[in-house]
Amino acid sequence: MAKDWETPPRVDKVSLPAMAAMLWTRGELARRANDDYWPWHILRHKAEAAGIQPELLWVGVRLTRRLEQREFPLVDTSGKRFGFWLPSGAQENLHFLDRRLGGLLATERPEVVGAAGEQYLISSLMEEAIASSILEGAATTRAAAKEMLQRGRHPRNRAERMVLNNYRTVARLKDLAGEPLTEELLLEIHASITEGTLESADMCGRFRTASEPVLVSDRLSGETLHTPPPADELPERVQRMCEFANEARKERFIHPIVRATLLHFWLAYDHPFVDGNGRAARALLYWYLLRKGYWLAEFVSISRVIRKAPVQYRRAFLWSELDDADATYFVVFHLKKLREAVAGFEAYLERKTQEARRALDVLKGAEGLNLRQCALVQHALEQPDALYTIKSHRNTHGVAYATARGDLYQLEARGLLERRKVGREFVFMAVADIAAKLSMSGRP
């Protein structure tokens, strides 16, 4: 496997006059290097292709980054403080996220608020729970995991338990957002997200100890990618992280979305738990966004887009650690992925809007059906072999048991569903001629 990191040259090896001359004559490539935030090994290839001395270009770019950087309280294992800055592409993504996550989408898409929005919220929570678990190695499929959550059945294995834990934890973060971050709250989140999924139950809801060395390794090659700080440093490190999250110390303004991303990086870097650090870090990201009023973060699955780019995620972390404690790589990556997640949610809304319009066309003669029943019938038309239970209907739409039961029994009474008993549970499925039944119901 090709290496995705090469140690950059030392900045003090090229003279300042030579560097200044290079920046004057080659400013466009230097600008692109910072706008796209190339690491050394990418910059080297770009410079060689342009006939430029790579070391010279790197020194100029690195000096620009140092001048722009701001430090924050996380220190690496050598005691150096991490820094970050926002190149133009990151600022553009930040502006987009500010407008969309902060509520503009609600004015353009009123279906995401109120009772109608509950279905979108529940579906998004399921997607985040499933993607986050699979990202951490849960051996399950999206279909099986979603079926478990919809039907409300008990998880059959560790992978499904990971999904259920993630679902419940993400759903709780809105309530926890009103509380300041403390060691106790962090442990509570970890316990909630890892219960019944770790090698030992004793590892749940506590920090790792000196007798539990943790290394972050590449799953394929086994190569060590990150060595977290010693366990005896964790109490002080976690305290500093909590102060940073709670803005306990007077400092220059850091944009809330950037601070949320830095908290994600901080927890991942310190790796305070034996296992479950990735899930806990993403939960912390959501917790902070909700705390700062980005309420649409509830609807957005960051894990789903990260899951599609696990190598990029790993590289962003690795480059941030090894390139002079520059967390900008991680910030740039996360702002881009958050934007993709928001765009994905907007595309999901558009699909659901189109589905609702098609459903209304199909069901225009079936008077008296509510939106939940219309959605179920539309699904049954597309997947005639699908099975429905009171639990699955209740979990899909976030309604009371009696409401879900009434929906299904009314559809049965209309001749659109048939009911069978499987074990102790009633299961509903579409009648064989459901499309004809709907056509008949629309006739005068």
Residue pairs with C-beta under 8 A, 6 or more apart in sequence:
1 220
1 221
3 41
4 41
4 311
4 315
4 318
5 39
5 41
5 315
5 318
5 319
5 322
6 40
6 41
6 44
7 40
7 322
8 39
8 40
8 58
8 62
8 323
9 40
9 55
9 58
9 59
11 59
11 62
11 63
11 66
13 55
13 59
14 55
14 56
14 59
18 56
19 56
19 59
19 60
19 63
20 60
22 30
22 52
22 53
22 56
22 57
22 60
23 30
23 60
26 50
26 52
26 57
26 60
29 46
29 47
29 50
29 52
29 57
30 57
30 60
30 61
30 64
32 38
32 46
33 43
33 46
33 57
33 61
34 61
34 64
34 65
34 87
35 87
35 88
35 89
36 87
36 89
37 87
37 89
37 90
37 328
37 329
37 332
38 46
38 61
39 315
39 319
39 323
39 329
40 58
40 323
43 54
43 57
43 58
43 61
44 54
44 58
47 53
47 54
47 57
47 58
48 54
62 324
65 85
65 326
65 328
66 324
68 85
69 83
69 84
69 85
69 326
69 328
70 83
70 84
70 85
70 252
70 254
71 81
71 82
71 83
72 81
72 82
72 83
72 84
72 244
72 254
72 262
72 327
73 81
73 240
73 241
73 243
73 244
74 81
74 82
74 240
74 241
74 244
74 262
74 265
74 266
74 269
74 270
74 327
75 81
75 82
76 82
76 269
76 321
76 325
77 227
77 229
80 324
80 325
81 325
82 265
82 320
82 325
82 326
82 327
83 325
83 326
83 327
83 328
84 258
84 262
84 326
84 327
84 328
84 331
85 328
86 94
86 255
86 258
86 328
86 331
87 328
87 332
89 332
89 336
90 328
90 331
90 332
90 335
93 335
93 336
93 338
93 339
94 255
94 257
94 258
94 335
96 339
96 342
97 257
97 335
97 338
97 339
97 342
98 257
100 296
100 342
100 346
101 257
101 289
101 294
101 295
101 296
101 297
101 300
101 338
101 342
102 293
102 294
102 296
103 295
103 296
105 112
105 296
105 342
105 346
106 112
106 113
106 296
109 346
109 349
111 117
111 120
111 349
111 352
111 353
112 120
112 296
112 299
112 349
116 371
118 397
118 398
119 372
119 375
119 396
119 397
119 398
120 299
120 348
120 349
120 352
121 298
121 299
121 398
122 395
122 396
122 397
122 398
123 348
123 396
124 298
124 299
124 300
124 301
124 345
124 348
125 167
125 170
125 171
125 298
126 145
126 146
126 149
126 150
126 167
127 301
127 304
128 166
128 167
128 170
128 300
128 301
128 302
128 303
128 304
129 145
129 149
129 163
129 164
129 165
129 166
129 167
129 170
130 140
130 142
130 145
130 146
130 163
130 166
131 301
131 303
131 304
131 306
131 307
132 166
132 170
132 278
132 279
132 282
132 303
133 140
133 145
133 159
133 162
133 163
133 165
133 166
133 279
134 140
134 142
134 307
135 278
135 303
135 306
135 307
135 310
136 162
136 276
136 278
136 279
138 145
138 158
138 159
138 160
138 162
138 163
139 157
139 159
140 157
140 159
140 160
140 163
144 160
145 159
145 160
145 163
147 392
148 155
148 156
148 160
148 163
148 164
149 163
149 164
149 167
149 395
150 391
150 392
150 395
150 396
151 389
151 391
151 392
151 395
152 391
152 392
152 394
152 395
153 391
155 161
155 163
155 164
158 196
158 197
161 195
161 196
161 197
162 197
162 279
165 192
165 193
165 194
165 195
165 196
165 197
166 193
166 279
168 192
169 189
169 192
169 193
169 279
169 283
170 283
170 286
172 192
173 189
173 283
173 286
173 287
173 290
174 290
174 298
176 185
176 188
176 189
176 287
177 287
177 290
177 291
178 291
179 185
180 242
180 245
180 246
181 241
181 242
181 245
181 246
181 284
181 287
182 242
183 235
183 238
183 239
183 242
186 238
186 242
186 272
186 280
186 284
187 205
187 206
187 207
188 205
189 280
189 283
189 284
189 287
190 204
190 205
190 206
190 273
190 276
190 280
191 204
191 205
193 276
193 279
193 280
193 283
194 203
194 204
194 205
194 273
194 275
194 276
194 279
194 280
195 204
196 204
197 276
198 204
198 274
198 275
198 276
199 274
199 275
203 273
203 274
203 275
206 273
207 231
207 234
207 235
207 238
207 272
207 273
208 214
208 231
208 234
208 271
208 272
208 273
208 274
209 231
210 230
210 231
210 232
212 231
212 274
214 228
214 271
214 274
215 224
215 226
215 227
215 228
216 224
216 225
216 226
216 227
216 228
216 271
217 223
217 224
217 225
218 225
218 314
225 314
225 317
225 318
226 269
226 271
226 317
226 318
226 321
228 269
228 270
228 271
228 272
229 237
229 270
234 270
234 272
237 270
237 272
238 270
238 272
241 263
241 266
241 267
241 270
242 248
243 249
244 259
244 262
244 263
244 266
245 259
245 263
245 284
245 288
254 262
256 288
256 289
256 292
256 294
257 289
257 294
257 335
257 338
258 331
258 335
259 288
260 284
260 285
260 288
260 289
260 292
261 285
261 330
261 331
261 334
261 335
262 327
262 331
263 281
263 284
263 285
263 288
264 281
264 282
264 284
264 285
264 330
264 334
265 281
265 317
265 320
265 327
265 330
265 331
267 277
267 280
267 281
267 284
268 277
268 278
268 281
268 317
269 317
269 321
271 277
273 280
282 302
282 303
285 302
286 297
286 298
286 302
289 297
290 297
290 298
296 342
296 345
299 345
300 338
300 341
300 342
300 344
300 345
301 341
301 344
301 345
302 334
302 337
302 338
302 341
304 341
304 344
305 337
305 340
305 341
305 344
306 313
306 337
309 337
312 333
313 333
315 329
316 329
316 330
316 332
316 333
316 334
317 329
317 330
319 326
319 329
320 326
320 327
320 328
320 329
320 330
323 329
355 375
355 378
356 371
356 374
356 375
358 378
359 374
359 375
359 377
359 378
360 374
362 377
362 378
362 381
362 438
363 369
363 374
363 377
363 378
363 438
364 442
365 438
365 439
365 441
365 442
365 443
366 377
366 414
366 416
366 438
366 441
366 442
367 441
369 377
369 410
369 411
369 414
370 407
372 393
372 397
372 399
372 407
373 407
373 410
373 411
375 397
376 388
376 393
376 407
376 411
377 411
377 416
377 430
377 434
377 438
379 386
380 386
380 388
380 416
380 417
380 429
380 430
380 434
381 430
381 434
381 435
384 430
384 434
385 429
386 429
386 430
387 427
387 428
387 429
388 408
388 417
388 427
388 428
388 429
389 425
389 426
389 427
389 428
390 401
390 404
390 405
390 408
390 426
391 404
391 425
393 399
393 404
393 407
393 408
394 400
394 401
394 403
394 404
397 404
399 407
408 417
408 419
408 428
411 417
411 428
412 418
412 419
412 428
414 437
414 441
415 431
415 437
416 430
416 431
416 434
416 437
416 438
417 428
417 429
417 430
417 431
418 428
418 429
418 430
418 431
419 426
419 427
419 428
420 426
420 427
420 428
420 429
421 427
431 437
